[in-house]
Amino acid sequence: MMELRQNIAKKRLYEGKTVTCFALWGYAGSDHIERLAPIKPHAIWMEGEHGNVDFGDLPNQTRACDIIGSTPILRVNQNDQGIIYRSLDLGAMGIVVPHVNNKEEAENVVEGGKFYPIGKRGSFTSRQGIGVKDYHNLANDQTMLIILIEDIIAVDNLDSILEVDNIDVFFLASGDLAQSMGFPGQNDHKEVQKVVDESLKRISAKGKISGAIGNKGNVKSLYENGVKFYLCDPRPYMAEGFQKYQDFAQKALDK
Amino acid sequence: MKIRKNIIKQRLKEGKHVIAIENLNDPNSVELFAPNNPHCFWFEGEHWIADVQNIGDLTRAADLIEATPIVRVPRPEYQLIYHALDLGAQGISVPHVKTKKDAELVVRASKFAPIGQRGMFTSRQGIGVENYFKEANDETFVLVFIEDLIALDNLDEILEVDNIDVFFVGPGDLSQELGHIGEQTHPEVQKVVQDTITKIIAKGRTAGTVASLSNYEWAMKTGARFFLSGALDWIYSGFTEFNQTLEQL
């Protein structure tokens, strides 16, 4: 029999370690994913809320993650139990659910994401369960659930949301949060950042794990606020690299 | 409709450099790169996933953000070359050109008469373009790889072939034949690359080579003006830097 694949990201989080998760934003597709092996992200974020990843893409893309030892995570488009467990069935080991605004919505994520006795995920053997003995009893431990706190109403309801067990990461997403506070596009607005910082502290204070988009500029502040799950956007890396070459070439070569 | 201008041919003509970006063989990733104003994307069909099924989508994405799409075909073969152009490539890159005859074949396949005998077909780039067959040659970029020792022996003859925009000195395959496999920045490999570029420039032609994070300053001082550069290099570096910053906290 085969062993169930370990959820590397989840394991690290519960060991108190940080997780860096590579977002497939501007660099995507199964053959692209496999070439991330040398930098070995702990997790890889496939984009199904806003991006083009759909059910048909999941087996190949999650296989590419599995083969390089990164935990495949999918952000789904809505808080729907059927969508959540079908994504798990097709190979995702982590699910990110956007716009979770109250306790009931958080409970819905757990119900769709976990088998009995925790939830009522539809009974089916996932790609991750092929040949695994006792898969249905083991799967919950290796399944990771992440919810996005990204509306001001969710911040208001945060205490009751934090009471829901089996959510591994409470992820503060400043883009939509800014919008819900009346500052669309101004993620770095002082008031938005204040709410983010306070929410991160509230999550840590309850002994829960928080996440956010990390970059060179904000990593120190996030770390000090207790963030353990860091989502990394590769687009600034590419922009910076290209710019560096171009600046040099312009000086050295262009007439 | 007017034919789409070939941005990199124009840039080279103006004496500017060109950076061709590789590793982004995904149309959505290409389009998302738009804010950086790239001039060129390199779709990899010799070693990677660019093929007849995706060249249309890849080149459309590049066209929309006004970057010139180049496709590297697997080998110097007549039909393979113009098929990639038919599907939307505005530039063709051909590996392992070893002789004058190989170089002439590349030109014959890439250009319509009177320069060559490219198979007659209206490319994606020619849809609705009046006089496409007369205008296409001017907007078609041609690059050949000099990456075998035998090609270095034949270089003077190869450089006599007109209508090749860039002679690209490939350090990877040369490193293999020079006994330093994979060591693109080995001094002996760099010396051969530099000497070859110098010869190309001496004949009034344009040279290209690889610019990576470990050698881009060197590469950009060789006299070459066309560079193949990897998005992966930048991603590896940025992600590693972030992780190091985090680990030090």
Contacts between the chains, C-beta under 8 A, distances in Angstrom:
chain1	res1	chain2	res2	distance
A	18	B	246	6.0
A	20	B	239	7.4
A	20	B	242	6.9
A	20	B	243	5.6
A	20	B	246	6.8
A	22	B	239	6.7
A	25	B	32	7.1
A	26	B	24	8.0
A	26	B	28	7.9
A	26	B	29	5.2
A	26	B	32	4.0
A	26	B	33	6.5
A	27	B	23	7.8
A	27	B	24	6.8
A	27	B	26	7.6
A	27	B	29	5.4
A	27	B	231	6.8
A	27	B	235	6.3
A	28	B	26	5.4
A	28	B	28	6.3
A	28	B	29	5.7
A	29	B	25	7.6
A	29	B	26	4.6
A	29	B	29	7.8
A	31	B	25	7.6
A	31	B	48	7.2
A	31	B	49	5.3
A	32	B	23	7.4
A	32	B	24	7.9
A	32	B	25	7.5
A	32	B	26	6.2
A	32	B	29	7.5
A	35	B	23	7.2
A	35	B	232	6.0
A	36	B	235	7.6
A	38	B	236	6.3
A	39	B	235	7.5
A	39	B	236	5.3
A	39	B	239	5.0
A	39	B	240	6.0
A	39	B	243	8.0
A	41	B	239	7.1
A	51	B	28	7.3
A	52	B	28	6.1
A	214	B	242	6.6
A	214	B	246	7.2
A	215	B	242	7.0
A	216	B	241	7.0
A	216	B	242	6.3
A	216	B	245	6.1
A	219	B	242	6.9
A	219	B	245	5.5
A	219	B	246	5.6
A	219	B	249	7.1
A	220	B	245	7.9
A	220	B	249	6.3
A	223	B	246	6.9
A	223	B	249	4.6
A	230	B	242	7.7
A	230	B	246	6.6
A	232	B	239	5.9
A	232	B	242	5.8
A	234	B	235	4.9
A	234	B	238	6.8
A	234	B	239	6.9
A	235	B	32	6.6
A	235	B	33	8.0
A	236	B	238	6.7
A	237	B	234	5.2
A	237	B	235	5.1
A	237	B	237	6.8
A	237	B	238	2.4
A	237	B	239	6.3
A	238	B	33	6.9
A	238	B	36	7.3
A	238	B	231	5.2
A	238	B	234	4.8
A	238	B	235	6.3
A	238	B	238	7.5
A	239	B	35	7.2
A	239	B	36	5.1
A	240	B	234	6.8
A	240	B	238	6.4
A	241	B	213	7.3
A	241	B	229	8.0
A	241	B	231	7.6
A	241	B	233	6.5
A	241	B	234	2.6
A	241	B	235	7.9
A	241	B	237	6.5
A	241	B	238	7.0
A	242	B	19	7.0
A	242	B	21	7.0
A	242	B	36	5.3
A	242	B	38	6.8
A	242	B	229	7.6
A	242	B	231	8.0
A	242	B	234	6.6
A	243	B	36	7.1
A	244	B	216	8.0
A	245	B	19	5.7
A	245	B	211	6.2
A	245	B	216	5.5
A	245	B	220	7.8
A	245	B	227	7.2
A	245	B	229	5.9
A	246	B	19	6.3
A	248	B	216	6.7
A	248	B	217	6.2
A	248	B	220	5.8
A	249	B	17	4.1
A	249	B	19	6.7
A	249	B	220	5.2
A	249	B	227	7.2
A	250	B	17	7.3
A	252	B	217	8.0
A	252	B	220	4.8
A	252	B	221	6.1
A	253	B	16	7.4
A	253	B	17	4.6
A	253	B	220	6.2
A	253	B	225	5.9
A	254	B	15	6.7
A	254	B	16	4.7
A	254	B	17	5.9
A	255	B	14	7.1
A	255	B	15	3.5
A	255	B	16	7.0
